[in-house]
Amino acid sequence: MSTFGPPTAGSGELHRIALAARHGDRDAAWRRLKNAALALGAVYAVSLAAFGLLAYHFETGLATPIAAALLLLAIFAIVIRSLPGHPHERFGPANIITAIRASLTSFFGAAILFAEPAAEADPLLTWLIVIVILALALDGIDGNLARRTGLQSSLGTRFDMEVDALLILLLSVAAFLLGKAGIWVLAIGLMRYGFVLGQICLPFLTAPLPPSFLRKLICVVQVAALCLILAPAIAPPVSTAIAATALILITYSFGVDVFGLARRRYRRP
């Protein structure tokens, strides 16, 4: 009595199929790594040249371009390390724009910490404000570009978010060092990192947050407000009031998110 049905693969054929699948996965992973390394390498090479030219023009000394280069290298190394979770072979133009924003942020932070620009009529400070404005403008492009090209990913979202957080932290440091507000202004930049540390003790904070236009708007307001108070014409008590308003807004934003995650965690089924 014969049995009819579709032919089945033997164990040897299944083994060959599994090997081919694994080989294909390795090839795709290699292409992702190569594309990301080429894109980030190009941004890094241009950034090094820009760091050197800016440092030479403004006579900041060697510490500024070296610190900017090391910070940017650390950021790009973290991105490369996170590539296994990237679903696209192309690194994507949106991620390249975020990488450029990371470059701008790195030089801004290094100049604030090592070049020590003066708050009054310092051309370096003027250019640093321009750099922050450019970084803020590009922040409105990368997300939309990722959606238009169909290359959205959790890596790109996280990359964008962490660059935003670093920029806000460095702007807070700049506001303090330039005497625009008291040491409490650092709480604005440390809020995000405090939330991350809180996830260690409160695991429910690791749950994904729903999309929120208000959260994005407040993030943009933080950067804009901190950038505004760096202007030489803005001095205490005006700069202090602006910084205090920004701190209240970001505290409210994080408070809403923490309360929402806690309510979701302890809500009865």
C-alpha positions, -999 to +999 in steps of 0.1 A: +000+000+000+016+032-011+014+066+007+008+097-013+019+132-002+045+159-007+081+147-006+099+153+027+135+163+031+159+138+046+181+147+075+210+155+052+190+179+032+176+196+063+211+200+076+222+216+043+192+240+045+200+249+081+237+256+071+226+277+042+202+297+064+230+303+090+254+312+062+228+337+048+224+352+083+262+356+086+263+373+052+235+397+061+251+405+094+284+412+076+268+435+051+251+454+079+284+458+097+302+468+065+276+494+055+274+509+090+312+510+094+316+527+060+289+553+068+301+560+103+338+560+092+330+586+066+312+608+091+341+603+116+368+612+090+349+645+081+343+652+117+380+649+126+389+674+099+362+698+111+373+694+148+408+703+138+398+733+117+375+747+144+401+741+171+428+758+150+405+788+140+394+795+176+427+785+192+411+761+217+442+739+221+446+702+214+424+691+243+392+701+226+395+682+192+410+652+210+381+650+235+356+655+208+371+628+187+372+603+216+336+611+226+324+606+190+344+574+187+328+560+219+293+568+206+300+551+172+315+521+190+282+517+209+262+519+177+284+493+160+280+470+191+242+474+188+240+464+151+230+428+157+195+441+165+193+462+133+168+446+108+181+464+077+212+458+057+214+495+048+225+518+077+201+544+063+203+581+057+184+589+089+211+572+110+238+591+091+220+623+100+219+612+136+256+604+134+262+640+122+242+653+151+264+631+174+295+648+158+281+683+165+272+673+200+307+659+207+325+691+196+300+713+216+306+693+247+344+692+243+346+730+237+324+738+267+345+716+290+380+723+276+380+756+257+359+775+283+343+801+261+334+834+278+298+844+281+304+879+267+310+885+230+330+853+225+330+842+188+335+806+199+303+807+220+284+822+191+295+793+169+287+768+196+252+782+197+250+778+159+261+742+162+234+734+187+208+751+165+220+730+136+218+698+157+183+708+167+172+714+131+186+680+120+167+664+148+135+672+130+147+655+098+161+621+108+129+606+121+108+617+091+135+605+067+135+570+084+098+567+079+099+579+043+127+555+033+111+526+052+142+521+073+128+526+108+144+505+135+148+503+173+185+510+168+177+543+150+152+553+176+176+546+204+205+563+187+184+594+181+172+594+217+206+590+233+221+618+212+192+640+224+199+631+260+236+637+257+230+671+241+206+682+268+232+671+295+260+691+279+237+721+275+229+719+312+266+718+320+272+748+297+245+767+315+261+761+348+297+768+338+287+800+321+268+812+352+234+812+336+218+792+364+228+774+396+241+739+399+205+727+400+203+732+363+223+699+359+191+681+370+177+688+335+204+669+318+206+641+344+169+634+344+172+609+316+201+591+332+183+590+365+154+573+348+178+547+334+193+540+368+158+538+383+152+509+359+176+488+379+156+491+411+122+494+395+119+469+366+085+481+355+103+513+342+118+491+314+084+486+298+080+504+264+065+538+265+036+546+242+043+573+216+038+608+229+038+641+210+040+660+243+072+641+253+088+649+220+077+686+223+091+690+258+124+674+246+127+700+218+117+728+243+146+717+266+172+720+239+157+753+227+155+768+262+190+758+272+204+770+239+186+804+243+201+810+278+236+805+264+232+837+243+254+865+258+223+888+260+204+864+282+217+867+318+203+861+353+176+864+365+160+859+330+183+829+322+175+814+356+138+817+350+140+801+316+161+772+331+137+768+359+108+765+335+126+739+315+133+719+346+096+720+356+085+708+322+110+679+320+101+669+355+065+669+346+072+648+314+092+622+333+066+622+361+038+614+336+058+586+321+068+570+355+032+573+368+018+557+336+043+528+338+035+523+375-002+523+369+001+498+340+023+476+362+000+475+392-033+477+374-055+447+383-063+424+354 
